[in-house]
Amino acid sequence: MLILLLLLILLGLLYYKDERIEKNLEKEKAAKNRNIKVQNNFAFLYKNGKGTEKNLEKVFYWYQKAAENGDIDANRRLFLNFFQFL
């Protein structure tokens, strides 16, 4: 009985993880389509390791994309993050 309960919990966790991955892929598609808000959110998530591993390269990539698409604050964030990670 305990084994069955553990298996059900494991299946639930796997489903939850797959659902999060699918949602992240949808958001990444929106980010690539010049959605500045989503681009900034991706940079924040990668900077803080929320739902993903910390990845400085991706932080700079997404802030740069947001800056290229007209987000003035993204330029400031690029500058601040550059000096923070030296």
Secondary structure, 3 states (H helix, E strand, C coil): CHHHHHHHHHHHHHHHHHHHHHHHHHHHHHHHCCCHHHHHHHHHHHHHCCCCCCCHHHHHHHHHHHHHCCCHHHHHHHHHHHHHCC
